[in-house]
Amino acid sequence: MPDTCIDPHEDSFLEKIDANGTRWVKKYVGNGVHMNNWLLQYCEVFGEENVLIEEIAAPKSSCYGQSGEKLFRIWVKEKSPINAQDLTET
């Protein structure tokens, strides 16, 4: 069931590529204590340098926009897949 407080178009933002060519995958959208818990877990698992938080504008029609609350996306840096050749000894 979709979150009626978040813009329905949010589902179309699944990944982004920054100016350095790094691919980031969206893991969470929201705010508050729940968002902070997810942020801490992602930082613990992936390392702070691989986690990005982005404040976004909430649509005025959403409950976030109507209440004036901030809304955030959590992005995690996508790692390159491991090449099987890199695992073999030469």
C-alpha positions as CSV (number, residue, x, y, z in Angstrom):
1,M,0.0,0.0,0.0
2,P,1.6,3.3,-1.0
3,D,2.4,6.0,1.5
4,T,-0.2,8.8,0.9
5,C,2.1,11.3,2.7
6,I,4.8,10.9,0.0
7,D,4.5,12.1,-3.6
8,P,3.4,9.1,-5.8
9,H,6.2,10.1,-8.3
10,E,8.8,9.3,-5.6
11,D,8.7,5.7,-6.8
12,S,10.3,6.9,-10.1
13,F,13.4,8.1,-8.2
14,L,15.2,4.8,-7.6
15,E,18.8,5.8,-8.4
16,K,20.9,8.7,-9.3
17,I,24.4,9.3,-10.7
18,D,26.4,12.1,-9.2
19,A,28.9,14.5,-11.0
20,N,31.7,12.0,-10.4
21,G,29.8,9.1,-12.1
22,T,29.0,7.4,-8.8
23,R,25.7,5.5,-8.8
24,W,23.5,5.9,-5.7
25,V,20.5,3.7,-4.9
26,K,17.6,5.2,-2.9
27,K,16.9,3.2,0.3
28,Y,14.4,5.3,2.2
29,V,12.1,8.3,2.1
30,G,10.6,9.9,5.2
31,N,11.6,11.7,8.3
32,G,11.7,11.6,12.1
33,V,12.9,8.9,14.4
34,H,12.2,6.2,11.9
35,M,14.4,7.9,9.3
36,N,17.1,8.4,11.9
37,N,17.1,4.7,12.8
38,W,17.4,3.7,9.1
39,L,20.2,6.2,8.6
40,L,22.2,4.8,11.6
41,Q,21.7,1.3,10.3
42,Y,22.8,2.1,6.8
43,C,25.9,4.0,8.1
44,E,26.8,1.0,10.3
45,V,26.5,-1.5,7.5
46,F,27.9,0.5,4.5
47,G,30.1,3.1,6.2
48,E,29.2,6.8,6.5
49,E,31.2,7.6,3.4
50,N,28.8,5.4,1.4
51,V,25.6,7.0,2.7
52,L,24.1,10.2,1.5
53,I,21.1,12.1,3.0
54,E,19.2,14.5,0.8
55,E,16.5,16.9,2.0
56,I,13.7,17.2,-0.5
57,A,10.7,19.4,-0.9
58,A,7.5,17.8,0.2
59,P,4.5,18.4,-2.1
60,K,2.1,20.9,-0.6
61,S,-0.7,18.3,-1.0
62,S,1.1,15.7,1.1
63,C,0.8,15.5,4.9
64,Y,4.5,16.5,5.1
65,G,3.9,19.6,3.0
66,Q,0.8,20.6,4.9
67,S,2.5,20.3,8.2
68,G,5.8,21.9,7.1
69,E,7.8,18.9,8.1
70,K,11.1,18.2,6.3
71,L,11.3,15.1,4.1
72,F,14.5,13.2,3.4
73,R,15.9,10.6,1.0
74,I,18.6,8.2,2.1
75,W,21.0,7.1,-0.7
76,V,23.6,4.3,-0.5
77,K,26.5,4.2,-2.9
78,E,26.3,1.2,-5.2
79,K,29.4,-0.9,-5.2
80,S,30.9,-2.3,-8.3
81,P,30.3,-6.0,-8.6
82,I,33.2,-8.2,-7.8
83,N,35.0,-9.6,-10.8
84,A,35.6,-13.3,-10.5
85,Q,39.1,-12.8,-12.0
86,D,40.0,-10.5,-9.1
87,L,39.4,-13.4,-6.7
88,T,41.7,-15.8,-8.4
89,E,45.4,-15.8,-7.6
90,T,47.8,-15.4,-10.5
